[in-house]
């Protein structure tokens, strides 16, 4: 699966989104670097500061194993320097929710932000969910910036729960929930 930005800026010309169904050590290292950068930058993505690279690599090895088993879709955004972003579509859901998937860990390295990668990753995640017969997607975020992105790409805000999670340095933060219905 490759997608090119429809109105590319010079910085995004070489960007592509690809399905990562078999991750090698270089992929794991690159994904770990993105995760560590996002946590260092204050993103509430389930990890606290400081996030050791080996812990990040162990997380991505588990994700890659889940993708290999077909439990999730792992997508990456790449530019001329390598992997700069990622998103997952969690396909495995309870048996009474076969139509639904969850979008998780939509991350973009700070050096690659403001180039439309978040929107490209979300478009690719939606396409992957459709390819797997999903008609409803859900996600949660603690980032106001991400909230704006999700609203801009057509997601519906449900509401927020105060103090739901912690920012990487330990401060409580609200989490906002979104959903998106997919046309067949």
N, C-alpha and C positions, 0 to 999 in steps of 0.2 A: 504494500500500500504506500504510494508516494503521492504527496499533494504539494503543489507549488502555490505560493500566495498569488491571488488573482491580480492585485495591484502592487507588485513588489517594489520596495524601496531599494536603493543600491545596497544597503546593508543586509537586506533580506533576500537578495537575488539567489544566493546559493543555498538558501534554507530549504530543507525538505523534511517531511514527516515520514517515518518508516515504522512498520511493525517489527518489533523485536521479539521473535518467537524462540530464539536461541541466543542467549547472551554469553559472550566469551569474557575472559578476564579484563580485557580492555574496555568492553561495554560496562562491566560492573564497576570498574575504577572510575569511568566517566560519570556514570549515574551517581556514584557515591560523592564525587566532587560537586555535582549539582545539589544534592541533598545537603551536604555540609555547608555550602555557600548559602543556601536558603535559610538554614537554621542560624548560621552566623548573622544573616541579615535580619533576623527577628521573626521569620515565618513560623506560625504555629502549625506544624505538620507532624505532630506526635512525638517529637524529640526535643530534649532539653540541651542547653549549652553547657559545656562544650560537647560537641558531637565528634567522637573519635572516628577517623576514616575507616578503621576496621569494623566498627559497629555499623557504619553506613554501608560498607560492602556486604556485611552479613545480612542486613535488611534486604539489599537488592538481590543477593543470591536467593533468598526465600521468595521474593517476588518473581524472579526468573523461573524458579522451580514451579510456582503456581501457574505461570504463563505456559510453560511446557506441558503441564497437565490439563490445560484448557480451562482453568478456573478463572482466568482473567486475561485481558488483552493488555499488553504493554507496548505503548507507542513512544517514540523518541523524536525530538526535533534536533536536527543536525545542521551546522553551518560549516564553513571551511575549516574550522578549528576542531570540530567533533560534536559530541552530544552537548546540547545547551538547554534542553528541556525535556519533559516527560509528562505523561498522564497514563492512568490505568483505568480500565473498565472492568469492574468486578462482576463477572458473569454468574458465579455460583451464588444462588440465593435459596431461601427456603422453598420447599416444594409448592407452597401456595402462592409463590411470587415468580413464576417462571418467565413472566413478561417484563421483569424489571432488572435493572443493573444499577450499580453505584459507580460514580466517577470519583476517583481518589488520586491523591498526590499529583495534582497538576502543578508542576514546578518549572520555573524558568530561571536559569542562572542570572544573577544581577548584571553581568556584562552583556547579556543578550536581550534585556527587557526593552520595551517600547518599540519593538519591531514587528508586532502582530503575531508573535509565536503562540501566545496564550489562545488567541482566537483560532489559529490554525490547529493547535492541539485539540481544542474543544470540537471543532468541525470533524476532525479525524476520529475522535472518541465517539461522537454521535454516529458517524458512518459505520464504525466497527460494531457498535451496539445494534444498529439496524441489520448489519450482515449476520448477526447472531440471533435475529428474530426478536429483539427487545423493543418494546414500545413505550417504556417509561424509564427515565433516568432520574436519579437523585444525587445530591452532593451536599456537603456542608463546607463552610469556610469561616475563618475568623478575620479575614483581610478585607478592609474596605475597598482596596484596589481591586481585589478579585471579585468582590460583589459587583462593582461597576462593569467588569469584563463579562461576568455571567449574565447580567441584565442586558448588556449590549448585544450579546449573541443569542438572545431569545429565551433565556431561562426565567422561570417565575419564582420570585422570592416568597417563601412561606412565612418566615418569621425568625426571630433570634431568641436564644436562651442566654441570659447573662451568666458570666462566670463558668461557662461550660468546659473550658479548657484553660491551659496555661500557655502563655507566651514562653519562648525558649529560656528567658531569663527568670521566669517564675511568677510573673504578674498574671492574675486571672483575666480572661478575655471572653467576650461574647462569641457565640458561634451562630451563623446564619445558615438556614436550610433553603435549598432551591430544588426545583424539579423541572423536567422538560419532557413533554409528550412528543413522541416521534411518529411522524407519518410513515406508513408502510411502504 
